[in-house]
Amino acid sequence: MIGALPRTRRLDWVVLGCAVALASLGVLFVASATGGTHYEGLASRQAVWIGVGLAAMIAAILFDYRMLLKFSFAIYCASLLPLVYLLAFGERIANVRSWIRFGHFQFQPAELSKIATALLVAYLFENEDQKRLRTSAIVKLGAIVGVPALLIFAQPDVGLALTFLPLLFVGLFFGGLPARGWVAIGLLLAVLAGGGWFLLKDYQRARIGTFLNPDTDILGSGYQVRQSKIAVGSGGFSGKGFRSGTQSQLRFLPVQHTDFILAVIAEEWGFLGVILVLGLFAALILRALKLAQTARDRGGVFLVLGLTATLFFSVVVNASMMIGLAPTTGIPLPLVSYGGSSVATTFLGVGLILGVEYRRFVNA
């Protein structure tokens, strides 16, 4: 189960290096975005969470992921308990019941639930040896992903609930779902989206309305995206310089250290800075997909694919949100945006990806 410290030749330095580089950039720009405000000091707290994440990553590498897959159902059920607790007793923070406080720190259990869900989906496919998904397997997959997603949607955190969808689609796609199945899912999603509109809060509807027609409320729900676009445009090719951005330093850009951290990077380091960040993500994701191809078992393949798809989805949505190509959903930029739960669990996911590769060289 737990072995000696991993040999460096067994670690994939592309995945590890990209993850650490992105987290380091995150600390740098969180410090820039919060300097001189009442949020000053969050960069140091982010560094602490990175330390926690690195420890979790090392543990995930050393612990045999195949044993985690065997106990994935118990892990999954345990991860649902805090989500149920939050709905009943959770403190409402920023319109949602998503965090559990531990003194001065707070943790978002939904992030950990995402990892648990990926493990159980991988276990499902480890034991599903049919070329095409059977109906029973599709139902199980939908339930595994749907239960935590619905509990998070009820908090209500629509953005975080959506990050579970890649696990569903990866399972369906690589499980060989036939064309008629995709048509049925498309129709079902259309119906759910229509019905879900009436379950959204007023501020969530306003965000979608502003996305469809950005000029309707430029001082209200459309303010964030408008300021983000200004920040991106003013950065130009090489940026205004570190801590020299007007939108970020003069506090025109709301939640700049969380959801819109990429806009801060775009203003201060320009197009080159954005290319650097997205290039690191691209290298990490492409390398992880390569590792999935060489995984020694079916469960390892789907575990890497599920975690990579979730990461890719969050990056694409956050970057699209920054320039108005997607509604403001509250999905952070993994490893870069401020958020201890997100950073720590993303490193845990990276550790599981590296663990699948590491176990390829281990007989036991």
C-alpha positions, 0 to 999 in steps of 0.5 A, spaced: 500 500 500 505 505 502 512 504 499 518 508 500 519 515 497 518 515 490 524 514 486 525 521 481 525 517 475 519 514 476 516 521 477 513 525 471 517 532 472 512 535 467 506 534 471 509 535 477 513 541 475 507 545 471 503 544 477 508 547 482 509 553 477 502 554 477 501 554 484 507 559 485 504 564 480 498 563 484 501 566 490 505 571 486 499 574 483 494 573 489 499 577 493 499 583 488 491 583 487 491 583 495 496 588 497 494 594 501 487 591 502 484 588 508 485 581 504 493 582 505 496 576 508 492 571 503 498 570 499 501 567 505 495 563 507 495 560 500 502 558 501 500 554 507 495 550 503 500 549 498 504 545 503 498 541 505 496 540 498 504 537 497 503 533 503 497 530 500 500 529 493 506 525 496 501 521 500 497 519 494 503 517 490 506 513 495 499 510 497 497 504 492 491 507 488 488 500 487 487 500 494 483 506 494 479 504 488 477 498 492 475 502 498 472 508 493 465 506 495 466 508 502 470 514 501 465 516 496 459 515 502 464 519 507 465 525 502 457 526 501 456 526 509 459 534 509 455 536 503 448 533 507 451 537 513 452 543 510 445 543 507 442 542 514 446 546 518 451 550 514 453 557 515 451 561 509 457 565 506 457 569 500 450 566 498 451 559 499 452 554 504 459 551 501 464 552 507 466 548 514 470 553 518 476 550 522 478 556 526 481 562 522 481 557 516 475 554 512 474 548 507 470 546 502 468 539 502 465 539 495 472 539 492 474 533 496 467 530 494 470 531 487 476 527 488 472 521 491 467 521 485 473 520 480 475 514 484 468 511 484 467 512 477 474 509 476 472 503 480 466 502 476 470 502 469 475 497 472 469 492 473 466 494 467 469 489 462 464 490 456 466 493 450 460 498 450 456 501 457 450 497 459 444 500 461 445 498 468 452 501 468 450 508 465 445 508 471 450 507 476 455 512 473 449 517 473 447 516 480 455 516 482 456 523 479 449 526 480 448 525 487 454 530 489 452 534 484 445 535 486 447 536 493 452 542 491 447 545 486 442 545 492 447 549 496 446 553 491 453 553 488 451 552 480 459 553 478 462 547 482 456 543 481 458 543 473 465 541 475 462 534 476 460 533 469 466 532 466 466 525 470 460 523 467 462 525 460 468 522 460 465 515 463 460 515 457 465 517 451 470 512 453 465 507 455 462 507 448 456 510 449 452 509 442 449 515 438 442 515 440 445 515 447 448 522 446 441 524 443 437 522 449 442 525 454 442 532 450 434 532 450 435 530 458 440 536 459 435 541 455 429 539 459 433 539 466 436 546 464 429 549 462 427 546 469 433 548 473 432 556 470 426 556 475 430 553 481 436 559 480 437 565 485 435 572 482 443 573 482 444 567 478 439 569 473 442 576 472 449 573 471 446 569 465 442 574 463 448 579 463 452 574 459 447 573 453 446 581 453 452 584 456 449 591 456 443 590 460 446 591 467 453 594 466 453 597 473 450 591 476 451 583 474 455 585 468 460 589 472 465 584 473 466 581 466 466 589 464 472 590 468 475 584 467 475 585 459 478 592 461 483 589 465 485 584 459 485 589 454 489 594 457 495 589 459 496 589 451 502 584 449 507 585 455 503 588 460 503 594 465 508 590 470 507 587 476 503 590 481 502 596 476 495 594 473 490 600 474 484 595 474 487 591 479 491 595 484 485 601 484 480 595 486 475 596 480 476 589 478 471 585 484 474 578 486 480 579 483 484 574 487 479 568 486 475 568 480 478 573 476 486 572 477 487 571 470 485 578 468 490 580 473 495 576 470 493 579 463 493 586 465 500 586 469 504 581 465 499 582 458 498 576 453 505 573 454 503 572 462 496 569 459 500 564 454 505 562 460 499 560 464 495 557 459 501 554 456 503 550 463 496 548 463 496 545 456 503 541 458 500 539 464 494 536 461 497 533 455 502 530 459 497 527 463 493 524 457 499 521 455 500 518 462 493 515 461 495 511 455 500 508 459 497 506 465 497 499 467 490 497 468 483 500 466 481 503 473 488 507 472 486 510 465 479 512 467 482 515 474 487 519 470 482 521 465 477 523 469 481 528 474 484 531 467 478 532 464 475 536 471 481 540 471 481 542 463 473 544 464 475 548 470 481 552 466 476 553 460 470 555 463 474 560 468 478 563 462 472 564 458 469 567 463 474 572 464 473 575 457 465 574 457 465 567 453 461 564 459 457 566 464 460 568 471 459 561 475 464 562 480 469 556 478 476 558 480 482 557 476 485 551 479 492 552 482 492 559 481 486 562 484 486 563 491 482 558 495 485 553 500 480 547 498 481 548 491 489 548 491 489 542 496 485 538 493 488 539 486 494 537 488 491 531 491 488 530 484 495 531 481 498 526 486 493 521 484 495 522 477 502 521 478 501 515 483 498 511 477 504 513 473 509 511 479 505 504 480 506 502 473 514 501 475 512 497 481 510 490 481 506 489 488 
